[in-house]
Structures are given as C-alpha cells and as structure tokens.
C-alpha cells in the first residue's frame, strides 16, 4: 500500500452547512497585532490579500499565503455582489490548516476560517 502524502482529519457535521455560499474573490486584509506577537514583532499591522472560498452570515473561509495565529484579529473588506464595493469589518481567526499537495515549505498556502466580530 502506498504511503499517504498527508492525513486529513474529517468529521461529518450533524447537518450540512446550508448557510454557506461559494464566493471566490480576492479581498484586502490587515492583520492587527495588539499585545501579541506576529512573526516575532509586536504591536504592528501586516497588510495583504486573501482569496475567499465561501461566505456565511457568521464568517468566511479564505486561502492565505501566511498562517495567522488563532484568535488573531483581521481587518477585512467583506465582499459584496458589486466587485468595487466591500463592507469593512473585523474578523477573528478561528482555525488554520496548511493546504496539502499545493503547499511547499518555500511557499505554503493555508485555509483560514474567519468569524465576523463586527
């Protein structure tokens, strides 16, 4: 039997996530570090972009090229049906998972679950 490249734990949810809608858009993000460290630095912000994969009333699933800390606060623009318009809000990182297969050590990619807090 061939060795698996990765192990991906899956759990069957008690009910399907019917409140989620697919949404693939690039969004601007700003990681806000307040009193915690992010990559060894304190009290600063890092700007970048993420690719949204889906949206729900409570949050977003995004792909990012860096791994934020769980509970990290991010400023984001929540996408709207009109590409040029976004609603600014704060979100909190609930979980992260390195994407298998496409992620190398030089350029990792992460799934990031965000929860809206404003």
C-alpha positions in Angstrom: 0.0 0.0 0.0 1.3 3.4 -0.9 2.2 5.9 1.8 -0.2 8.8 2.0 1.3 12.3 1.5 -1.0 13.8 4.1 -3.6 12.8 6.7 -6.7 15.0 6.7 -9.0 14.5 9.6 -12.6 14.8 8.6 -15.7 14.8 10.7 -19.2 14.5 9.5 -21.2 17.5 10.6 -24.5 16.9 12.3 -26.2 18.8 9.5 -25.0 20.2 6.2 -23.8 23.8 6.1 -26.7 25.2 4.2 -25.9 28.8 5.2 -22.7 28.9 3.3 -22.4 30.2 -0.3 -19.5 29.8 -2.6 -17.6 33.1 -3.2 -14.3 33.4 -4.9 -12.9 36.9 -4.7 -9.6 38.5 -3.7 -10.0 40.6 -0.6 -7.7 43.0 1.2 -6.8 42.1 4.7 -4.9 43.7 7.5 -3.5 41.6 10.4 -3.7 43.6 13.5 -1.4 42.6 16.3 -2.2 44.2 19.7 -0.1 42.9 22.6 0.6 39.6 20.8 3.5 38.7 18.6 3.1 38.0 14.9 6.2 36.7 13.3 8.3 37.9 16.2 7.2 41.6 16.2 4.8 43.4 18.5 2.1 45.9 18.0 2.0 46.4 14.3 -0.1 45.5 11.3 0.6 43.5 8.2 -1.4 44.1 5.0 -2.0 41.6 2.3 -4.6 39.8 0.3 -6.6 36.6 0.7 -8.8 34.6 -1.6 -12.3 33.9 -0.3 -13.8 30.5 -0.9 -17.1 30.7 0.8 -19.2 33.1 3.0 -21.8 32.6 5.6 -23.7 35.0 7.9 -21.0 34.3 10.6 -17.8 34.3 8.6 -15.6 33.5 5.7 -13.3 30.7 4.5 -10.2 32.1 2.9 -6.9 31.0 1.4 -3.8 32.9 2.6 -0.1 32.8 1.9 0.8 33.1 5.6 -0.5 31.5 8.7 -2.1 33.9 11.2 -2.4 32.9 14.8 -5.7 31.6 16.1 -7.7 34.4 17.7 -5.7 36.9 15.6 -7.9 39.9 14.7 -8.0 40.9 11.0 -9.5 44.0 9.3 -11.2 42.8 6.1 -13.5 44.1 3.4 -16.4 41.7 3.2 -17.2 41.2 -0.5 -20.5 42.3 -2.0 -22.1 41.4 -5.3 -20.6 44.6 -6.8 -16.8 44.0 -7.2 -15.8 47.5 -6.4 -17.7 47.6 -3.1 -16.8 45.9 0.2 -18.0 46.4 3.7 -15.2 47.0 6.2 -15.3 44.8 9.3 -13.2 43.0 11.8 -12.9 39.2 11.9 -11.2 36.7 14.1 -9.2 33.7 13.1 -10.9 30.6 14.4 -8.7 27.9 12.8 -6.0 27.4 10.2 -4.9 24.4 8.2 -1.9 24.1 5.8 -3.2 23.1 2.4 -1.7 19.7 1.4 -0.3 19.0 -2.0 0.0 22.6 -3.2 1.9 23.8 -0.2 5.7 23.5 -0.2 8.0 24.7 2.5 9.1 27.7 0.4 5.5 28.9 -0.4 2.9 27.4 1.9 -0.8 28.1 1.5 -3.3 28.0 4.3 -7.0 27.5 4.7 -8.2 30.1 7.3 -11.6 30.1 9.0 -12.7 33.7 9.9 -15.6 34.7 12.2 -17.1 38.2 11.9 -16.9 40.1 15.1 -18.3 43.5 13.9 
